[in-house]
Amino acid sequence: SSELTQDPAVSVALGQTVTITCQGDNLRSYFANWYQQKPGQAPVLVIYGKHDRPSEIPDRFSASRAANTASLTIAGAQAEDEADYYCNSRDTSGGTVFGGGTKLTVL
Amino acid sequence: QVKLEESGGGVVQPGTSLRLSCATSGFTFSSFAMHWVRQAPGKGLEWVAVVWYDGGNKYYADSMKGRFTISRDNSKNTLYLQITSLRVEDTAFYYCVRDWEAAPRYYFGYWGQGTLVTVSS
């Protein structure tokens, strides 16, 4: 199996831009997908594949990848973006692995 | 619209077995890979297993091999997860999840609300 590493917590001032990262060797071969989870709710897919967004996800959410690091960027963070964010990607054994999650605080 | 509804959770004793079910509607169940993902209270997400659209291929997280069995009944539009020899550390919300696309790409696009399994003596 493989591992994905995320910073446990990140904060951003309201209206500013924030980047959440996800690191792992399998990201050299596979893209990361990103999920937002608010307290008491199921996760929601926000980015999948190279940089696709479900239609209901605002375009302030974007993604990129460089070497073994995937990034989720929120441009102009809003109060409603405060949540836990998780990445996942394929692993080499036919399954998938999640990162440990990043708690985003909007100040 | 896509609906996923888990059931079968509850408080169980260590060493016992449990079968979770996920009733689905709003899409052609037999065309999509389906997954179970779990989340211990206050912890992160952990992928459990996947079963492909026809039940022919199944993959498990390394830590889930042996005690967890995923299955599906396409005639009933229902996904299952059998867990044996339950341990305290299996306490978690168990989510039924559908891939975003028909091909199993591990884009977890649709989630149920989860069913809580509490393993306690």
Interface residues (C-beta under 8 A of the other chain):
Chain A: S1 N33 Y35 Q37 A42 P43 V44 L45 Y48 G49 P54 Y86 N88 S89 R90 S93 G94 G95 T96 V97 F98 G99 G100 G101
Chain B: V37 G44 L45 E46 W47 A49 V50 Y59 Y60 A61 D62 Y95 W100 R105 Y106 Y107 F108 G109 W111 G112 Q113 G114
